[in-house]
């Protein structure tokens, strides 16, 4: 059996000429640019544009990586567009505030339509654990459905639901903003949500994944964590293998990453070390074992799953820091539930929103979209005793 190739490139900064040489080298290690795009093809770039944040905060794909990929694709004769369905803001303002729109405009690259789409049936997975499950439907952005080729440009960050966000998780941005809440509600479990992401990959089939980890994010990601230099670019046709290499770089067991498990089950890739050939740099030379990330398996045992009262005493949950909270209400807006899991109702005047943990599905959309770093994932005392935190601080 042929092993999956993952190109691991050391990059110590975002200087454009250096990036251009490094990314071309990465393409060559994987067979050359022409393996992935053809002249005159319509190629859509899908960066991570979670919110309109400056590049040094490591929330979005860095504009220099984005710009360099545009250069390489246009040199190959491709017709390039880009886009993402950002959090709670419209795509173009978020792209402008993060510096991506300016990079695109320098090369005449337009943003595709990520605000409208249509419902499609998602492909079933190739393995028995997946193929027996129900058929899923999801809305996919018009720009994604109308392109010839999709290239995925994730940012390497931590994530409170899926441990890390990389190649597999970034494709959730192919769902227009208003379609995301219903999918979160229908797939509240991290493994089931990750399976949805894997099936989304089977439908849109990106050609290659280019992960920006020169400046990554650790801790309370994907928006409110701390920037940390990993000094790497990861490239692969296989999103699961790319994420597995990301996990190994930060000393996280890929088997603890639900998107890796679900991706392998659905047949979109492999996270198994023996199935992956890393070309370029050696993981051990770039590994950062003190990277702040949750290092426990994802899942609920039967006792917690079937007894909700015990669930709230044990499972991690989002908690608001009253000193940091600005009472803006964005967390309430971000909650995907029709009957919100947090509200200002019942709280004292001027107090932060209050959670109803019996209702909360632990999707961490509130934490993800908080612009003030005021929400963190915390484990109750009993949960720390029974489950451990699995976190390195």
C-alpha positions in Angstrom: 0.0 0.0 0.0 1.3 3.4 -1.0 1.7 5.8 1.9 0.1 9.3 1.9 2.6 12.1 1.5 2.6 15.1 3.8 5.1 18.0 3.0 6.4 19.6 6.2 8.2 22.9 5.5 10.1 25.0 8.0 9.2 28.7 7.6 10.5 31.3 10.1 8.4 34.2 9.0 6.0 35.6 6.4 8.5 37.3 4.0 6.9 36.9 0.6 10.0 35.7 -1.4 10.8 33.1 1.2 7.2 31.9 1.3 7.1 31.6 -2.5 10.2 29.4 -2.5 9.0 27.3 0.3 5.5 26.7 -1.1 6.8 25.9 -4.5 9.2 23.4 -2.9 6.2 21.9 -1.0 4.3 21.5 -4.3 7.3 19.9 -5.9 7.6 17.4 -3.0 4.0 16.4 -3.7 4.3 16.1 -7.5 4.2 19.7 -8.7 1.6 22.5 -9.1 0.3 21.0 -12.3 -0.8 17.9 -10.3 -3.4 20.0 -8.5 -4.5 22.7 -11.0 -4.7 23.1 -14.8 -4.5 26.2 -16.9 -7.8 28.1 -17.1 -9.4 26.1 -14.3 -11.6 28.1 -11.9 -9.8 27.6 -8.5 -11.4 28.7 -5.3 -9.2 29.4 -2.2 -10.8 28.7 1.1 -8.8 30.4 3.9 -9.9 30.6 7.5 -11.6 33.9 8.0 -13.2 33.3 11.3 -13.4 37.0 12.2 -12.0 40.3 11.1 -8.8 40.2 13.2 -5.3 41.4 12.5 -2.8 38.8 11.3 -0.6 38.9 14.4 -3.5 37.5 16.5 -3.3 34.2 14.5 -7.1 34.0 14.2 -7.1 33.8 10.4 -4.9 32.5 7.6 -2.1 34.9 7.2 -2.4 37.3 4.2 1.1 36.5 3.1 0.4 32.8 2.8 -2.8 33.6 1.0 -1.1 36.0 -1.4 1.7 33.6 -2.2 -0.7 30.8 -3.1 -2.5 33.3 -5.4 0.8 34.1 -7.1 1.6 30.4 -7.6 -1.8 29.5 -9.0 -1.9 32.5 -11.3 1.6 31.6 -12.6 0.1 28.2 -13.4 -2.7 29.9 -15.4 -5.6 29.3 -13.0 -8.5 31.7 -12.6 -8.5 32.3 -8.9 -11.3 33.4 -6.5 -11.6 33.1 -2.7 -14.0 33.1 0.2 -15.2 31.8 3.5 -18.3 32.0 5.6 -17.0 33.7 8.7 -18.5 33.6 12.2 -21.2 36.3 12.8 -20.0 38.9 10.4 -20.4 39.1 6.6 -17.5 37.6 4.6 -16.2 40.7 2.9 -15.9 42.9 6.0 -14.1 40.1 7.8 -11.7 39.6 4.9 -11.0 43.3 4.8 -10.3 43.6 8.5 -8.0 40.5 8.4 -5.9 41.8 5.5 -7.0 39.1 3.0 -9.2 41.3 0.9 -6.3 43.7 0.2 -4.0 40.9 -0.9 -6.8 39.6 -3.2 -7.4 43.0 -4.7 -3.7 43.4 -5.6 -4.0 40.4 -7.9 -7.5 41.0 -9.2 -9.0 38.1 -7.3 -12.7 38.4 -6.4 -14.6 37.0 -3.4 -17.0 34.3 -4.3 -20.6 34.0 -3.0 -20.4 32.5 0.5 -23.7 34.1 1.7 -26.0 32.0 -0.5 -26.1 28.3 -1.4 -28.2 25.3 -1.8 -29.0 22.1 0.1 -27.1 19.1 -1.1 -27.0 15.4 -0.1 -23.7 14.6 1.5 -21.8 11.5 0.5 -21.8 8.5 2.8 -18.5 7.3 4.2 -16.7 4.3 2.8 -16.4 2.3 6.0 -19.2 0.3 7.6 -19.2 2.5 10.8 -20.3 5.4 8.6 -22.2 3.9 5.7 -25.0 2.6 7.9 -25.8 6.0 9.2 -28.6 8.2 8.0 -28.2 10.3 4.8 -27.3 13.9 5.7 -28.1 17.1 3.9 -26.3 20.4 4.3 -26.3 23.8 2.6 -23.1 24.6 0.6 -22.1 28.0 -0.6 -22.7 28.9 -4.2 -19.0 29.7 -4.8 -18.0 26.2 -3.7 -20.6 24.5 -5.9 -19.6 26.6 -9.0 -15.8 26.2 -8.9 -13.7 23.6 -10.7 -11.2 23.1 -7.9 -11.1 23.9 -4.2 -7.9 24.6 -2.3 -8.1 24.6 1.5 -5.9 27.1 3.4 -6.5 26.5 7.1 -4.9 28.2 10.1 -3.3 25.8 12.7 -5.1 26.5 16.0 -6.6 24.8 19.0 -10.4 24.3 19.2 -12.5 23.6 22.2 -14.8 21.1 20.5 -12.4 19.3 18.2 -9.1 19.8 20.0 -7.5 21.4 16.9 -8.8 23.1 13.9 -6.9 22.4 10.7 -7.7 20.9 7.3 -10.9 18.9 8.2 -12.5 21.6 10.4 -11.8 24.5 8.0 -14.3 23.1 5.5 -17.2 24.0 7.8 -16.8 27.5 6.3 -18.2 26.1 3.0 -21.6 26.2 4.8 -23.2 29.7 4.5 -23.5 31.4 7.9 -27.2 30.9 8.5 -26.9 27.2 7.8 -24.3 26.5 10.5 -26.5 26.7 13.6 -28.9 23.9 12.5 -25.9 21.6 11.8 -24.5 22.2 15.2 -27.8 21.4 16.8 -28.3 18.2 14.8 -24.7 17.1 15.6 -23.9 18.3 19.1 -21.5 15.4 19.9 -17.9 16.1 18.8 -17.5 12.8 17.0 -20.8 13.1 15.1 -20.0 16.7 14.2 -16.6 15.6 12.9 -18.3 12.9 10.8 -20.5 15.6 9.3 -17.3 17.5 8.4 -15.8 14.4 6.8 -18.9 13.9 4.7 -18.7 17.5 3.7 -15.2 16.8 2.4 -16.4 13.9 0.4 -18.9 16.3 -1.3 -16.6 19.2 -2.1 -13.3 17.2 -2.5 -10.5 19.9 -2.0 -7.4 19.3 -4.3 -4.8 20.1 -1.6 -4.6 21.4 1.9 -2.0 24.1 2.9 -1.9 24.7 6.6 -0.5 27.9 7.9 1.3 27.2 11.2 4.1 29.8 11.0 2.2 31.6 13.7 -0.3 29.2 15.2 -2.6 29.5 18.2 -2.6 27.6 21.4 -4.8 27.7 24.5 -8.3 29.1 24.3 -8.6 28.9 20.5 -9.9 29.3 17.8 -10.3 33.0 18.4 -9.2 33.9 21.9 -6.0 31.8 22.4 -2.4 32.9 22.4 -0.3 33.2 19.2 2.6 30.8 19.2 5.3 30.3 16.6 5.4 26.8 15.1 7.3 28.0 12.1 5.8 25.4 9.8 3.7 25.0 6.7 2.0 21.6 6.2 0.8 20.5 2.8 -1.0 17.4 1.7 -3.8 16.0 -0.5 -5.0 14.1 2.6 -6.7 16.4 5.2 -6.6 13.8 7.9 -2.9 13.1 7.4 -2.2 16.8 7.4 -4.1 17.3 10.7 -2.3 14.2 12.2 1.1 15.8 11.4 -0.1 19.0 13.1 -1.1 17.0 16.1 2.3 15.2 16.2 4.0 18.6 16.1 2.3 19.7 19.3 2.7 16.2 20.9 -1.1 15.5 20.7 -2.2 11.9 20.0 -4.0 12.1 16.6 -6.3 9.4 17.9 -7.6 12.0 20.4 -8.7 14.3 17.6 -12.3 13.6 16.6 -11.8 15.0 13.1 -9.0 12.5 12.5 -11.1 9.6 13.8 -14.2 10.6 11.8 -12.1 11.4 8.8 -10.5 7.9 8.8 -13.9 6.3 9.3 -15.4 8.2 6.4 -12.5 7.3 4.1 -11.2 10.8 3.5 -7.7 10.1 4.8 -5.6 8.4 7.5 -4.1 9.5 10.8 -2.0 6.4 11.3 1.7 7.0 11.4 2.6 3.9 9.4 0.4 5.1 6.5 2.0 8.6 6.3 5.2 9.6 4.6 6.5 13.0 5.8 8.7 14.7 3.2 10.7 17.8 3.8 11.5 18.4 7.5 11.6 15.9 10.3 8.7 16.2 12.8 11.0 15.6 15.7 13.1 18.6 14.8 10.1 20.9 14.9 8.0 19.4 17.7 6.7 21.6 20.5 5.5 19.3 23.4 4.6 22.2 25.7 2.0 23.6 23.2 -1.2 24.4 25.2 -4.0 22.0 24.0 -6.4 19.6 25.6 -4.9 16.1 25.5 -7.9 13.9 26.5 -10.0 11.7 24.2 -13.3 13.1 23.0 -16.4 11.2 24.1 -18.9 10.6 26.8 -19.2 7.5 28.8 -22.6 5.9 29.2 -23.2 7.1 32.7 -22.7 10.7 31.7 -24.7 10.4 28.4 -27.8 9.0 29.9 -27.9 10.9 33.2 -28.0 14.6 32.5 -27.6 15.7 36.1 -24.3 13.9 36.3 -23.3 15.3 32.9 -23.3 18.9 34.3 -21.2 17.9 37.3 -18.5 16.2 35.1 -18.3 17.5 31.5 -16.3 20.6 30.6 -18.3 23.7 29.8 -18.0 27.3 28.6 -17.6 29.7 31.5 -17.8 33.5 31.3 -15.1 35.6 33.0 -17.1 38.5 34.5 -14.1 40.8 34.6 -13.5 40.5 30.8 -17.1 40.3 29.7 -18.2 43.5 27.9 -21.9 42.5 28.0 -22.1 42.8 24.2 -24.4 39.8 23.7 -22.4 38.3 20.8 -22.2 35.0 22.7 -26.0 34.9 22.9 -26.3 35.6 19.2 -23.7 32.9 18.4 -25.5 30.2 20.3 -27.1 27.9 17.6 -30.0 26.7 19.7 -33.5 28.0 18.9 -34.0 28.4 22.7 -30.7 29.9 23.6 -28.5 28.2 26.2 -27.4 31.6 27.6 -29.2 34.9 28.1 -29.3 38.1 30.1 -32.7 37.0 31.6 -32.5 36.2 35.2 -29.2 38.0 35.8 -28.7 41.2 37.8 -28.8 44.5 35.9 -25.5 44.9 34.1 -24.4 41.3 34.8 -22.9 39.0 32.1 -25.1 36.5 30.4 -26.1 33.4 32.4 -25.9 29.8 31.1 -28.5 27.2 31.3 -26.2 24.2 31.3 -29.0 21.7 31.0 -29.7 23.2 27.6 -26.1 23.8 26.5 -24.8 21.3 23.9 -21.1 22.2 24.5 -20.5 23.3 20.9 -18.4 26.3 22.1 -19.8 28.6 19.4 -20.2 31.3 22.2 -16.5 30.9 23.1 -15.4 30.9 19.5 -17.1 34.2 18.6 -16.5 36.2 21.8 -14.4 39.2 20.8 -13.1 39.9 24.3 -11.5 36.6 25.4 -14.1 36.4 28.1 -15.2 32.7 27.7 -13.1 29.7 28.5 -13.5 26.0 28.6 -13.5 24.8 32.2 -14.0 21.4 33.8 -15.9 21.0 37.1 -14.0 19.7 40.1 -15.6 16.3 39.9 -14.8 16.1 36.2 -11.1 16.9 36.9 -11.0 14.1 39.4 -12.7 11.5 37.3 -11.7 12.4 33.8 -8.6 14.6 34.2 -8.1 17.9 32.3 -5.6 16.6 29.8 -4.3 20.2 29.4 -0.7 21.5 29.4 -0.4 25.0 30.7 
